[in-house]
Every structure is written in C-alpha cells, then in structure tokens.
Amino acid sequence: MFGLVVTNCESAIADCPEQEILYYSNSRRLGKEGFKVENLTNEPYDLLRDPPPLFAERKYKRRYQPEADPTGMVNRGEIIGRVYYVRRVPPTFAESYAKWARGLLRFQHSPSIFSLTAGIFLAGGAVVWLLIEFVLYRKRRERKQLLEEARNIREELQQKVKQNEALIAVREKGRKELEDYRREQQSIAAELKIAIADYEQKIVDFQHQQDDSQSNLQELRNQLAWAVEYQVEAQEEIDRRL
C-alpha cells in the first residue's frame, strides 16, 4: 500500500531541506529510480524519538484517507529522525488485479474494489443473461405461435385447395355432361333434319301421286262419260233400227 522512507531530520518543522535519506523499504511504490528528498515534501510522516514513542499521535481511520486525524496523544523525547509514508506511486491495474486474483485463489480475500467490481459484473452478467433468456423465450414463444398460425393457415389452404379441386372436378363433370348433351342434341337435330327432309320428299311424292291420281280419275271420268254417251247412242241406234 505504501513505502517507508527514513531520514535524519531532527526538526519538528515540516520543511526540512537538509535531511538525508537513511533508509527506504523495498517497495515498488517508491519508484526508486531518481527518488530524492524533494519528493518527500508533501508526504505524511511521523517523528522518530529517543526514547521511542509510546502513543500514536495520529491515526488513519480509512484506508485511502489522504491525511491522518490527531489522536490527542503527545510523546516526549529527543527527535532523531522521520519516517515518511510514501503513497505517491499507486499500483497499476495489472498489479492490483494480479494480487486480488492470487488472494482469490488462496481463499484469502478482503473486500476491495475488485471484489465489488467482480460482484457487479457477475450480477450484471446474471441480469443480462436473464434478460437475454427472457428475450429468447419471448422469441421462441412468438416463433412457436407463428409456426402454429402458419400450420393452421397451411391446413386451411389445403382444405380450400381440396374444395377447389372438388369444385373443378364437379365443373368438369358438368361441362362434360353438357358437352355430351349438346352432341346428343346435335345428333338428334341432324336426325330430325334428315327425317323432315325425307318426310317433305314423301309429301312431294305424295302430291305428285295425288296429281297423277287426279289426272287418271279425270281421264276415267271422261272415258266413263264417253262410254255412257256411246252406250246411249248405241241404244238409240238399236232402238231406231228396231
């Protein structure tokens, strides 16, 4: 979380430009390359005393609190140096995440931003998954309804097609029967025409025969009249001769 730097400053004044660094902890937070006293100007520190202090004069109530709160305790003793708490270079995301992951694998974990973030992501992922499942369920249900409607429509169309085919068959049958009837009527009409023509010819022949019969009858009448007249004349001739 931070690095420790020990200097030889023996003054209680905050600004101590003549101090020298006596020790620094092996912490990656210090950025040791080029680390100088000037970098300690704004860093929090505690005084080192002889004899060592017995009480905590300041206390950080929260982990990332920038300044410590005074506790009201005062230590006595000669000032022999300072210890600085350097938090100037924060850990990178990769380092913090790797540390968090190692603690997670060891089942040794304290609440952190990574835990909160992971929890949020897990909860968000679960919510998103549930929403996706709900949407997919709705889609599947709508698809099922559409398929059912399409199946019903297809069955209705098949029924209509069958009905149309039956109607077409009935119409074709009726058309065939009508065509047969028309042909039958045409045949009957042709036969009637032939019969009428034959009958008319017979009438003509009969009229001719009747005319011939009238002529023969008139001739017979004339012959009969002539015979009667001849008979009368013959009788008169006989009577005259007698």
C-alpha positions in Angstrom: 0.0 0.0 0.0 2.9 2.4 0.6 6.6 2.6 1.0 8.6 3.7 4.1 11.4 6.3 3.9 13.6 7.1 7.0 15.5 10.4 7.1 17.8 12.1 9.7 15.8 15.3 10.1 15.9 16.4 13.8 13.5 19.3 13.4 9.8 19.4 14.2 9.2 21.9 11.3 7.6 20.4 8.3 10.1 21.8 5.8 13.5 20.1 6.3 15.6 20.6 3.1 18.9 19.5 4.8 17.7 16.0 5.7 19.2 12.9 4.1 17.6 9.6 3.3 18.9 6.9 5.6 16.6 4.0 4.6 13.8 3.2 2.3 11.7 0.0 2.2 11.9 -2.4 -0.7 8.6 -1.2 -2.1 7.7 -0.8 -5.7 5.6 2.2 -4.7 8.6 4.4 -4.2 9.8 4.4 -7.8 13.4 4.2 -6.6 14.9 5.3 -9.8 15.7 9.0 -9.2 14.0 9.2 -5.8 15.1 12.3 -4.0 14.5 14.2 -0.7 12.5 16.8 -2.7 9.9 14.1 -3.4 9.1 13.9 0.3 7.8 17.4 0.6 4.1 16.6 0.6 4.2 13.1 2.0 2.8 12.3 5.5 5.4 11.4 8.2 5.9 10.6 11.9 8.7 11.8 14.1 11.2 9.3 15.4 12.1 10.0 19.1 14.6 8.8 21.7 13.3 7.1 23.7 10.8 5.5 21.2 7.2 6.9 21.3 4.6 5.1 23.3 1.4 6.6 21.8 0.0 7.0 18.3 -0.3 10.8 17.8 -2.2 10.4 14.5 -4.4 7.7 13.0 -5.9 6.9 9.6 -9.5 5.8 10.0 -9.9 4.8 6.4 -7.5 3.0 4.0 -7.1 5.7 1.4 -7.5 8.7 3.7 -5.1 11.4 2.5 -4.3 12.9 6.0 -4.3 11.3 9.4 -6.5 12.5 12.2 -4.8 13.5 15.5 -5.5 11.2 18.4 -4.7 13.9 21.2 -1.7 11.9 22.5 1.8 13.6 22.8 5.0 11.7 23.1 8.1 13.0 24.8 11.7 12.5 23.8 14.5 13.8 21.6 13.8 14.0 17.8 16.3 11.8 15.9 14.6 11.4 12.5 11.5 10.9 10.5 9.7 8.1 8.8 7.7 9.0 5.7 4.8 7.0 4.3 5.1 7.3 0.6 2.0 6.6 -1.5 2.9 8.8 -4.4 3.1 6.0 -7.0 -0.1 3.9 -6.9 -0.1 0.3 -8.1 -1.0 -0.4 -11.7 -4.3 -2.1 -12.5 -2.5 -5.3 -13.6 -0.6 -5.5 -10.4 -3.6 -4.8 -8.2 -5.7 -7.3 -10.3 -3.0 -10.0 -10.0 -2.8 -9.5 -6.3 -6.5 -9.8 -6.0 -6.6 -12.9 -8.2 -3.9 -14.6 -6.0 -5.9 -13.8 -2.9 -9.0 -15.2 -4.5 -7.3 -18.4 -5.4 -6.0 -18.8 -1.9 -9.4 -18.0 -0.4 -7.8 -15.2 1.5 -9.6 -12.1 0.4 -10.7 -8.9 2.0 -13.3 -6.6 0.5 -11.8 -4.5 -2.3 -12.8 -2.6 -5.4 -12.0 -5.7 -7.5 -14.4 -7.8 -5.4 -17.0 -5.2 -5.8 -16.4 -4.9 -9.5 -16.4 -8.6 -9.9 -19.6 -8.9 -8.0 -21.1 -6.1 -10.1 -20.0 -7.8 -13.3 -21.3 -11.1 -12.1 -24.6 -9.6 -11.0 -24.8 -7.6 -14.2 -23.9 -10.7 -16.3 -26.6 -12.7 -14.5 -29.1 -9.9 -15.1 -28.0 -9.6 -18.8 -28.2 -13.4 -19.1 -31.7 -13.5 -17.6 -32.8 -10.7 -19.9 -31.3 -12.5 -22.9 -33.0 -15.7 -21.8 -36.3 -13.8 -21.3 -36.0 -12.2 -24.8 -35.1 -15.6 -26.3 -38.0 -17.2 -24.5 -40.3 -14.5 -25.9 -38.8 -15.0 -29.4 -39.2 -18.8 -29.1 -42.8 -18.3 -27.9 -43.6 -15.9 -30.7 -41.9 -18.2 -33.2 -44.0 -21.1 -31.9 -47.1 -19.0 -32.2 -46.1 -18.0 -35.7 -45.4 -21.6 -36.7 -48.8 -22.7 -35.2 -50.5 -19.9 -37.1 -48.6 -20.9 -40.3 -49.6 -24.5 -39.7 -53.3 -23.5 -39.3 -53.1 -21.3 -42.4 -51.5 -24.1 -44.4 -54.2 -26.6 -43.3 -56.9 -24.1 -44.2 -55.2 -23.6 -47.6 -55.0 -27.3 -48.1 -58.7 -27.6 -47.3 -59.5 -24.8 -49.7 -57.4 -26.4 -52.4 -59.2 -29.7 -51.9 -62.5 -27.9 -52.1 -61.5 -26.1 -55.2 -60.3 -29.4 -56.7 -63.7 -30.9 -55.9 -65.5 -27.9 -57.4 -63.3 -28.1 -60.5 -64.0 -31.8 -60.8 -67.7 -31.2 -60.5 -67.5 -28.4 -63.0 -65.5 -30.5 -65.4 -68.0 -33.3 -65.0 -70.9 -30.9 -65.6 -69.1 -29.5 -68.6 -68.5 -33.0 -70.0 -72.1 -33.9 -69.4 -73.2 -30.6 -71.0 -70.9 -31.3 -74.0 -72.3 -34.9 -74.3 -75.9 -33.5 -74.1 -75.0 -30.9 -76.7 -73.6 -33.5 -79.0 -76.7 -35.7 -78.4 -79.0 -32.8 -79.2 -76.9 -32.0 -82.4 -77.2 -35.7 -83.4 -81.0 -35.6 -82.7 -81.3 -32.4 -84.6 -79.4 -33.9 -87.5 -81.6 -36.9 -87.5 -84.7 -34.7 -87.3 -83.4 -32.7 -90.2 -83.0 -35.9 -92.2 -86.4 -37.2 -91.1 -88.0 -33.8 -92.0 -86.3 -33.8 -95.4 -87.5 -37.4 -96.0 -91.0 -36.5 -94.9 -91.1 -33.4 -97.1 -89.9 -35.6 -100.0 -92.6 -38.1 -99.2 -95.1 -35.2 -99.2 -93.9 -34.1 -102.5 -94.0 -37.6 -103.9 -97.5 -38.0 -102.4 -98.6 -34.7 -104.0 -97.2 -35.9 -107.3 -99.0 -39.2 -106.9 -102.2 -37.4 -105.9 -101.9 -35.2 -109.0 -101.4 -38.3 -111.1 -104.4 -39.8 -109.4 -106.5 -36.8 -110.1 -105.4 -36.9 -113.8 -106.2 -40.6 -114.0 -109.5 -40.0 -112.2 -110.5 -37.2 -114.7 -109.5 -39.4 -117.6 -111.5 -42.2 -116.2 -114.4 -39.8 -115.7 -114.0 -38.7 -119.3 -113.9 -42.3 -120.5 -116.9 -43.1 -118.4 -118.8 -40.2 -119.8 -117.8 -41.1 -123.3 -118.8 -44.8 -122.6 -122.2 -43.7 -121.3 -122.7 -41.4 -124.2 -121.6 -44.1 -126.5 -123.9 -46.5 -124.8 -126.8 -44.1 -125.2 -126.0 -43.5 -128.8 -125.8 -47.2 -129.3 -129.1 -47.8 -127.6 -130.7 -45.1 -129.6 -129.2 -46.7 -132.7 -130.5 -50.1 -131.7 -133.9 -48.7 -130.9 -134.0 -46.9 -134.1 -133.2 -50.0 -136.0 -135.7 -51.9 -134.2 
